[in-house]
Amino acid sequence: MGVAVFFAAELDGEELTLDGAEGRHAAVVRRIGPGERIRLTDGRGSWAEGPVVTASKSGLTVTVDQRGSDPASTARLIVVQALPKGERAELAVEMLTEVGADVIVPWNAERSQFRSNPERSAKTLAKWQAWAFEASKQSRRSWFAEVAPIATTTEIAKLLQDAALPVVLHEEATVPLAGLEVPATGDIVIVIGPEGGMAPAELAAFAVEPVRLGNTVLRTSTAGVAAASALLARSRWS
């Protein structure tokens, strides 16, 4: 089992203090004490690791004996996720983060049944960001997954237009996802529709030939991680 990962904005120095909400969580909830190793990361590639030397209810102090910086991927994986209902939203964000999505874009699709207003949109975005933050630490990422603001169909169409590889999943497509060539650089954008499927006007706006995953139909909360895994297996995982 690897060391636990926590977020720290500053990583300079031979001795680091983890305080605030992260420090209290590590010391009180996780019950991490002196002698245990932890890793601190700024979520932007840099990390520092070492044993805990002191622990209190307010946080931990770590003596750094290893540090490093992981480069960002040359091909960003952006997953556009139509807003699911209830617990399926959390499941989708957690799995996309764990599998390695760089950016998750919530999409208010026509059939998402999401009534958009400033207060609800802000609350939903905050939840998605919190889920991605925790899942990034749980999966020991040094680059944390980013959650973008809730996007419209027009904004998603622009993302696809600018992508090195635009991917729109659709159950009635005939072209297999497995047949796509994965670029080494640029943005890979995968669009996952809502449970009711994408509306014809949305497919027309995207102007991308849709692809299918396989012979079965996946739920909106699992289709993204399946598609991302299929492409990552032929790129950064290989």
Backbone hydrogen bonds in HBPLUS format (Angstrom, degrees):
<---DONOR---> <-ACCEPTOR-->    atom                        ^
c    i                          cat <-CA-CA->   ^        H-A-AA   ^      H-
h    n   atom  resd res      DA  || num        DHA   H-A  angle D-A-AA Bond
n    s   type  num  typ     dist DA aas  dist angle  dist       angle   num
A0039-ARG N   A0004-ALA O   2.88 MM  35  6.15 162.8  1.91 166.5 169.5     1
A0006-PHE N   A0039-ARG O   2.90 MM  33  6.34 153.0  1.97 158.2 167.2     2
A0041-THR N   A0006-PHE O   2.97 MM  35  6.38 152.4  2.05 159.1 167.8     3
A0008-ALA N   A0041-THR O   2.90 MM  33  5.66 159.9  1.94 139.4 142.6     4
A0064-VAL N   A0014-GLU O   2.82 MM  50  5.23 157.6  1.87 144.8 151.4     5
A0016-LEU N   A0062-VAL O   2.82 MM  46  5.18 157.2  1.87 152.9 157.7     6
A0062-VAL N   A0016-LEU O   2.74 MM  46  5.18 166.3  1.75 158.4 163.2     7
A0018-LEU N   A0060-LEU O   2.77 MM  42  5.14 164.1  1.79 151.6 157.1     8
A0060-LEU N   A0018-LEU O   2.93 MM  42  5.14 151.9  2.01 141.3 148.0     9
A0023-GLY N   A0019-ASP O   3.01 MM   4  3.91 156.7  2.06 111.9 109.7    10
A0024-ARG N   A0020-GLY O   2.98 MM   4  6.23 165.9  2.00 158.3 162.0    11
A0025-HIS N   A0021-ALA O   2.97 MM   4  6.06 154.6  2.04 142.8 150.1    12
A0026-ALA N   A0022-GLU O   2.96 MM   4  6.17 158.6  2.01 148.3 154.0    13
A0027-ALA N   A0023-GLY O   2.97 MM   4  6.14 164.5  1.99 152.2 156.0    14
A0028-VAL N   A0024-ARG O   2.78 MM   4  5.53 161.8  1.81 146.1 152.6    15
A0029-VAL N   A0025-HIS O   3.05 MM   4  4.89 125.4  2.36 111.8 127.2    16
A0030-ARG N   A0025-HIS O   2.84 MM   5  6.22 162.2  1.87 165.8 171.6    17
A0032-ILE N   A0026-ALA O   3.03 MM   6  5.84 174.2  2.03 153.3 154.3    18
A0036-GLU N   A0033-GLY O   3.24 MM   3  6.04 165.6  2.26 141.6 145.7    19
A0035-GLY N   A0052-VAL O   2.79 MM  17  5.32 162.2  1.82 146.8 146.9    20
A0052-VAL N   A0036-GLU O   2.80 MM  16  5.58 149.9  1.88 147.6 155.1    21
A0038-ILE N   A0050-GLY O   3.09 MM  12  5.96 159.8  2.13 159.8 157.9    22
A0050-GLY N   A0038-ILE O   3.21 MM  12  5.96 157.5  2.26 161.9 168.5    23
A0040-LEU N   A0048-ALA O   2.75 MM   8  5.26 172.3  1.76 165.2 167.1    24
A0048-ALA N   A0040-LEU O   2.80 MM   8  5.26 151.8  1.88 152.0 160.1    25
A0042-ASP N   A0046-SER O   3.24 MM   4  5.93 154.0  2.31 146.3 152.2    26
A0144-PHE N   A0043-GLY O   2.94 MM 101  4.74 160.4  1.98 118.4 122.6    27
A0045-GLY N   A0142-SER O   2.80 MM  97  4.76 154.4  1.86 139.8 131.0    28
A0070-ASP N   A0045-GLY O   2.82 MM  25  4.86 163.4  1.84 135.3 134.7    29
A0047-TRP N   A0068-GLY O   2.93 MM  21  5.52 158.5  1.98 157.3 154.7    30
A0068-GLY N   A0047-TRP O   3.04 MM  21  5.52 159.4  2.08 145.0 147.3    31
A0049-GLU N   A0066-GLN O   2.73 MM  17  5.13 168.9  1.74 156.3 155.3    32
A0065-ASP N   A0049-GLU O   2.96 MM  16  6.27 160.9  1.99 153.0 156.9    33
A0066-GLN N   A0049-GLU O   3.15 MM  17  5.13 147.6  2.26 153.1 148.5    34
A0063-THR N   A0051-PRO O   3.07 MM  12  5.82 160.5  2.11 167.4 165.6    35
A0053-VAL N   A0061-THR O   2.80 MM   8  5.71 165.3  1.82 156.0 161.1    36
A0061-THR N   A0054-THR O   2.97 MM   7  5.21 151.6  2.06 149.5 147.5    37
A0056-SER N   A0059-GLY O   2.92 MM   3  5.40 157.3  1.97 162.5 167.8    38
A0059-GLY N   A0056-SER O   3.16 MM   3  5.40 153.2  2.24 106.0 113.5    39
A0186-GLY N   A0074-THR O   3.20 MM 112  6.69 130.9  2.45 158.2 144.5    40
A0076-ARG N   A0186-GLY O   3.08 MM 110  6.36 120.1  2.46 129.4 144.0    41
A0188-ILE N   A0076-ARG O   2.78 MM 112  6.02 172.1  1.79 174.8 176.7    42
A0102-ASP N   A0077-LEU O   2.89 MM  25  5.24 140.3  2.05 137.6 150.3    43
A0103-VAL N   A0077-LEU O   3.19 MM  26  6.52 160.6  2.23 150.3 150.8    44
A0078-ILE N   A0188-ILE O   2.80 MM 110  5.94 173.7  1.81 167.6 169.6    45
A0190-ILE N   A0078-ILE O   2.88 MM 112  6.33 160.5  1.92 162.3 168.8    46
A0079-VAL N   A0103-VAL O   2.90 MM  24  6.33 162.6  1.93 165.3 165.1    47
A0105-VAL N   A0079-VAL O   2.87 MM  26  6.13 166.6  1.88 147.9 151.2    48
A0080-VAL N   A0190-ILE O   2.70 MM 110  5.93 169.1  1.71 167.6 171.4    49
A0192-ILE N   A0080-VAL O   2.79 MM 112  5.93 163.1  1.82 161.9 167.0    50
A0081-GLN N   A0105-VAL O   2.86 MM  24  5.96 150.1  1.95 140.0 149.9    51
A0107-TRP N   A0081-GLN O   2.91 MM  26  5.68 153.0  1.99 134.7 132.2    52
A0082-ALA N   A0192-ILE O   3.03 MM 110  5.98 150.3  2.13 147.9 157.3    53
A0083-LEU N   A0107-TRP O   2.97 MM  24  5.76 156.0  2.03 154.6 150.8    54
A0088-ARG N   A0085-LYS O   3.18 MM   3  5.92 135.7  2.38 147.1 146.8    55
A0089-ALA N   A0086-GLY O   3.24 MM   3  6.09 158.3  2.29 120.3 124.8    56
A0091-LEU N   A0087-GLU O   3.09 MM   4  6.39 163.4  2.12 153.6 158.5    57
A0092-ALA N   A0088-ARG O   2.98 MM   4  6.06 160.3  2.02 141.6 146.6    58
A0093-VAL N   A0089-ALA O   3.06 MM   4  6.31 167.7  2.07 154.4 157.0    59
A0094-GLU N   A0090-GLU O   2.94 MM   4  6.07 168.2  1.96 154.3 157.9    60
A0095-MET N   A0091-LEU O   3.01 MM   4  6.12 170.5  2.02 153.4 156.1    61
A0096-LEU N   A0092-ALA O   2.97 MM   4  6.04 162.3  2.00 150.7 156.0    62
A0097-THR N   A0093-VAL O   2.99 MM   4  6.07 154.6  2.06 145.9 152.8    63
A0098-GLU N   A0094-GLU O   2.93 MM   4  6.13 164.3  1.95 151.7 156.2    64
A0099-VAL N   A0095-MET O   2.95 MM   4  6.05 154.9  2.01 147.7 153.8    65
A0100-GLY N   A0096-LEU O   3.23 MM   4  6.35 133.7  2.46 134.2 144.5    66
A0101-ALA N   A0096-LEU O   2.94 MM   5  5.50 164.3  1.97 164.3 159.1    67
A0100-GLY N   A0097-THR O   3.20 MM   3  5.32 135.1  2.42  98.2 110.2    68
A0146-GLU N   A0102-ASP O   2.96 MM  44  6.19 171.8  1.97 144.4 146.8    69
A0104-ILE N   A0146-GLU O   2.77 MM  42  6.20 156.8  1.82 161.2 169.4    70
A0148-ALA N   A0104-ILE O   2.94 MM  44  6.23 156.1  2.00 152.6 160.5    71
A0151-ALA N   A0106-PRO O   2.80 MM  45  6.16 169.2  1.81 161.7 162.0    72
A0108-ASN N   A0151-ALA O   3.14 MM  43  6.28 169.6  2.15 170.6 170.1    73
A0112-SER N   A0109-ALA O   3.11 MM   3  5.10 167.4  2.12 110.9 111.7    74
A0121-SER N   A0117-ASN O   2.86 MM   4  5.89 168.2  1.87 170.8 174.9    75
A0122-ALA N   A0118-PRO O   3.02 MM   4  6.07 159.6  2.06 144.5 149.8    76
A0123-LYS N   A0119-GLU O   3.06 MM   4  6.24 157.4  2.11 146.1 152.3    77
A0124-THR N   A0120-ARG O   2.90 MM   4  6.07 160.8  1.94 150.5 155.7    78
A0125-LEU N   A0121-SER O   2.94 MM   4  6.08 163.9  1.96 149.9 154.3    79
A0126-ALA N   A0122-ALA O   3.02 MM   4  6.15 158.1  2.07 144.0 149.9    80
A0127-LYS N   A0123-LYS O   3.12 MM   4  6.37 153.7  2.19 144.5 150.9    81
A0128-TRP N   A0124-THR O   3.03 MM   4  6.33 166.4  2.05 155.3 158.3    82
A0129-GLN N   A0125-LEU O   2.93 MM   4  6.14 160.3  1.97 152.9 158.3    83
A0130-ALA N   A0126-ALA O   2.99 MM   4  6.15 152.4  2.06 143.9 151.2    84
A0131-TRP N   A0127-LYS O   2.93 MM   4  6.20 160.2  1.96 155.7 160.9    85
A0132-ALA N   A0128-TRP O   2.99 MM   4  6.20 161.3  2.02 149.1 154.0    86
A0133-PHE N   A0129-GLN O   2.93 MM   4  6.04 151.1  2.01 142.2 150.4    87
A0134-GLU N   A0130-ALA O   3.06 MM   4  6.26 167.5  2.08 152.6 154.4    88
A0135-ALA N   A0131-TRP O   2.94 MM   4  6.06 161.4  1.97 148.6 154.6    89
A0136-SER N   A0132-ALA O   2.87 MM   4  5.89 143.6  2.00 140.1 149.3    90
A0137-LYS N   A0133-PHE O   3.28 MM   4  6.59 153.4  2.35 143.7 149.3    91
A0138-GLN N   A0134-GLU O   2.93 MM   4  6.15 164.3  1.95 151.2 156.2    92
A0139-SER N   A0135-ALA O   2.95 MM   4  6.01 152.1  2.03 142.7 148.7    93
A0141-ARG N   A0136-SER O   2.95 MM   5  5.32 176.4  1.95 165.2 164.0    94
A0140-ARG N   A0137-LYS O   2.97 MM   3  4.91 159.1  2.02 105.3 110.8    95
A0156-ILE N   A0152-THR O   3.03 MM   4  6.36 151.1  2.12 147.9 156.3    96
A0157-ALA N   A0153-THR O   2.94 MM   4  6.17 154.0  2.01 148.4 155.3    97
A0158-LYS N   A0154-THR O   3.19 MM   4  6.49 147.2  2.30 140.5 148.3    98
A0159-LEU N   A0155-GLU O   3.11 MM   4  6.43 152.4  2.19 142.5 149.6    99
A0160-LEU N   A0156-ILE O   3.00 MM   4  6.31 159.8  2.04 154.1 158.6   100
A0161-GLN N   A0157-ALA O   2.98 MM   4  6.17 151.9  2.06 141.9 150.0   101
A0162-ASP N   A0158-LYS O   3.09 MM   4  6.32 146.7  2.21 147.1 154.3   102
A0163-ALA N   A0160-LEU O   3.22 MM   3  5.10 154.4  2.29  99.6 107.3   103
A0164-ALA N   A0187-ASP O   2.82 MM  23  5.22 137.6  2.00 134.0 147.8   104
A0165-LEU N   A0187-ASP O   3.18 MM  22  6.57 156.2  2.24 152.8 151.2   105
A0189-VAL N   A0165-LEU O   3.00 MM  24  6.29 155.8  2.06 150.7 158.2   106
A0167-VAL N   A0189-VAL O   2.71 MM  22  5.86 152.4  1.79 174.2 175.7   107
A0191-VAL N   A0167-VAL O   2.76 MM  24  6.16 151.6  1.84 155.8 165.5   108
A0211-VAL N   A0168-VAL O   2.84 MM  43  6.12 155.9  1.89 155.0 162.3   109
A0169-LEU N   A0191-VAL O   3.29 MM  22  6.25 172.4  2.30 159.0 160.4   110
A0170-HIS N   A0211-VAL O   2.90 MM  41  5.92 153.9  1.97 158.9 161.8   111
A0173-ALA N   A0170-HIS O   3.14 MM   3  5.47 167.0  2.16 114.6 118.1   112
A0212-ARG N   A0175-VAL O   2.89 MM  37  6.24 151.1  1.97 154.2 162.7   113
A0179-GLY N   A0176-PRO O   3.13 MM   3  5.57 157.4  2.19 109.8 116.5   114
A0177-LEU N   A0212-ARG O   2.87 MM  35  5.66 153.8  1.94 167.2 158.9   115
A0180-LEU N   A0177-LEU O   3.09 MM   3  5.70 172.0  2.09 122.6 125.1   116
A0197-GLY N   A0194-PRO O   2.93 MM   3  5.21 161.3  1.97 113.4 118.9   117
A0202-GLU N   A0199-ALA O   2.92 MM   3  5.24 127.5  2.21 107.1 121.1   118
A0203-LEU N   A0199-ALA O   3.15 MM   4  6.56 159.2  2.19 158.3 163.9   119
A0204-ALA N   A0200-PRO O   2.98 MM   4  6.19 155.6  2.04 148.0 155.0   120
A0205-ALA N   A0201-ALA O   2.96 MM   4  6.12 149.2  2.06 137.7 146.0   121
A0206-PHE N   A0202-GLU O   3.02 MM   4  6.26 146.7  2.13 148.1 156.6   122
A0207-ALA N   A0203-LEU O   3.34 MM   4  6.59 143.3  2.48 141.5 149.4   123
A0222-THR N   A0219-ARG O   3.09 MM   3  5.47 152.2  2.17 110.6 118.6   124
A0223-ALA N   A0219-ARG O   2.94 MM   4  5.97 144.1  2.07 160.7 171.5   125
A0226-ALA N   A0222-THR O   3.21 MM   4  6.39 154.8  2.28 148.6 155.8   126
A0227-ALA N   A0223-ALA O   2.97 MM   4  6.15 164.2  1.99 152.2 156.1   127
A0228-ALA N   A0224-GLY O   2.86 MM   4  5.99 165.2  1.89 152.4 157.2   128
A0229-SER N   A0225-VAL O   2.99 MM   4  5.95 157.5  2.04 137.5 143.8   129
A0230-ALA N   A0226-ALA O   3.08 MM   4  6.27 155.1  2.14 144.1 150.6   130
A0231-LEU N   A0227-ALA O   3.15 MM   4  6.46 152.6  2.23 148.7 155.0   131
A0232-LEU N   A0228-ALA O   2.82 MM   4  5.97 162.4  1.85 155.1 161.0   132
A0233-ALA N   A0229-SER O   2.95 MM   4  5.93 149.7  2.04 145.4 151.9   133
A0234-ARG N   A0231-LEU O   3.10 MM   3  5.41 148.3  2.20 104.5 113.8   134
A0235-SER N   A0232-LEU O   3.04 MM   3  4.93 167.0  2.05 106.8 108.6   135
A0237-TRP N   A0232-LEU O   2.97 MM   5  5.60 154.7  2.03 156.8 154.2   136
A0238-SER N   A0235-SER O   3.19 MM   3  5.64 151.9  2.27 111.6 119.6   137
